[in-house]
Structures are given as structure tokens and as C-alpha cells.
């Protein structure tokens, strides 16, 4: 009669034969740690305050907090509340693209009556009108 350790070895051997990928981790756990560290380096998120839209006829009534995301070769500036964003090769170009998007969204929504807007665009319009004013 086989002892318990021999029976366990046979059971393990049988499982390896039946399920050969069970004991193989792809990629290895050590590589996962490295990949996670690399991902943390290549994707960073922070906030900045906008104080001006760079537009002659419009200004901000108070600073607007926006989110900046940095990926390997791209920056994205966004104001998630109105789903507006801009991208660029650096932080400044992404912020300028966001400013242009905010001005365009303001102008588009200003031309429409509240009754013509759905629930979400109406919320965008109210949020933009709370911070963007004419000079």
C-alpha cells in the first residue's frame, strides 16, 4: 500500500497530465510586478487649475480644476463633469486643446434652448454657464 505522500505525488502528476497549463503562469509573476511598475511610470494623473480660457470674449468666473493624464507619448487634459477633453504632446498643448474644446462646447450649447437639450447636455450647459462668462 502506498503512503500518503506517494498518493499525493501521483495525484499531482495526474493533474499535471490532465491540466498541463495549471502549473504554468504566463507571464511569470516576477514579470507581472515589473509590468505593473512600468504601467505606473507611464500613466500618471494629477489636477491643475485653469484661470483663463485664452478667449477674447469669454473668461472663467473662478479657477476651474481639471484633470491631466500622462501616458507614454500623450497628455490628456479633461473636465470630466462636461466630458470635455483635449490631448497633446505635452501638458501645455493638452490644456490649450481643452480650452478650445470648452469654448466650442460653450458656444454650441449657448445656441440651443434648454428645451432642445437632453438631460446630459443640459447638465453640461449649466456647469459651463456656472464658470464661463462673457467679458
C-alpha positions in Angstrom: 0.0 0.0 0.0 1.2 3.5 -0.9 1.8 6.0 1.9 0.0 9.4 1.8 3.0 11.3 0.3 3.2 8.8 -2.6 -0.5 9.1 -3.2 -0.2 12.9 -3.2 2.7 12.8 -5.7 0.6 10.6 -8.0 -2.4 12.9 -7.7 -0.2 15.9 -8.6 1.3 14.1 -11.5 -2.2 13.1 -12.8 -3.4 16.7 -12.5 -0.4 18.0 -14.4 -1.1 15.5 -17.2 -4.7 16.4 -17.3 -4.2 20.2 -16.9 -0.8 21.0 -18.2 -1.3 24.8 -18.0 -2.3 24.8 -14.4 1.4 24.9 -13.3 2.5 27.3 -16.0 1.9 31.0 -15.3 2.3 33.2 -18.3 3.7 35.7 -17.8 5.7 34.8 -14.8 4.7 36.5 -11.5 8.1 38.3 -11.4 7.4 39.8 -14.8 3.9 41.0 -13.7 5.5 43.1 -11.0 7.8 44.7 -13.5 4.9 45.4 -15.9 2.9 47.0 -13.1 5.8 49.2 -12.2 6.2 50.2 -15.8 2.5 51.0 -16.1 2.7 53.2 -13.0 5.5 55.1 -14.6 3.7 55.5 -18.0 0.3 56.6 -16.6 0.2 59.5 -14.2 -2.9 61.6 -13.2 -2.9 65.0 -11.4 -5.0 68.1 -11.3 -4.3 71.7 -12.3 -6.3 74.9 -12.1 -7.3 76.8 -15.2 -7.6 80.6 -14.6 -8.2 81.7 -18.2 -9.7 80.2 -21.4 -7.5 82.2 -23.7 -10.5 83.7 -25.5 -11.3 87.4 -26.0 -15.0 87.2 -25.4 -15.1 84.6 -22.6 -13.5 84.2 -19.2 -13.7 82.0 -16.2 -15.6 83.4 -13.2 -13.3 81.3 -10.9 -10.4 78.8 -11.4 -11.5 75.5 -12.9 -9.9 72.3 -11.6 -9.2 69.9 -14.5 -7.5 66.5 -14.7 -4.3 65.8 -16.5 -3.3 62.3 -17.5 0.1 61.5 -18.8 0.7 58.4 -20.9 3.9 57.3 -22.7 3.7 59.8 -25.5 0.4 61.8 -24.9 -1.1 64.1 -22.4 -4.9 64.4 -21.9 -6.5 67.3 -20.1 -10.1 66.9 -19.2 -13.1 68.3 -17.3 -15.0 65.1 -16.6 -18.2 66.9 -15.5 -18.9 68.0 -19.0 -17.0 65.2 -20.8 -14.6 67.7 -22.4 -11.0 66.9 -23.1 -8.0 67.9 -25.2 -4.8 66.0 -26.0 -1.3 66.9 -27.0 2.4 66.0 -26.9 2.9 67.9 -23.7 0.8 69.2 -20.8 0.5 72.8 -22.2 -0.8 71.6 -25.6 -3.3 69.3 -23.9 -4.5 72.2 -21.7 -4.8 74.5 -24.7 -6.8 71.9 -26.6 -9.1 71.5 -23.6 -9.6 75.3 -23.5 -10.6 75.2 -27.2 -13.0 72.3 -26.6 -14.6 74.2 -23.6 -15.1 77.4 -25.7 -16.6 75.3 -28.6 -18.9 73.4 -26.2 -20.0 76.7 -24.6 -20.8 78.2 -28.0 -22.6 75.1 -29.2 -24.8 74.9 -26.0 -25.4 78.6 -25.8 -27.1 78.5 -29.2 -29.6 75.9 -28.0 -32.7 76.4 -25.8 -32.8 74.3 -22.7 -35.9 72.6 -24.0 -33.9 71.3 -27.0 -31.3 69.6 -24.9 -31.4 66.2 -23.3 -30.7 65.6 -19.7 -26.9 65.3 -20.0 -26.2 68.2 -22.4 -28.5 70.4 -20.2 -26.2 69.5 -17.2 -23.2 70.4 -19.3 -24.7 73.7 -20.2 -25.5 74.5 -16.5 -22.0 73.5 -15.4 -20.3 75.6 -18.2 -22.5 78.6 -17.5 -21.6 78.4 -13.8 -17.9 79.1 -14.6 -17.7 80.6 -18.1 -18.9 84.2 -18.5 -18.7 86.8 -21.2 -16.3 89.7 -20.9 
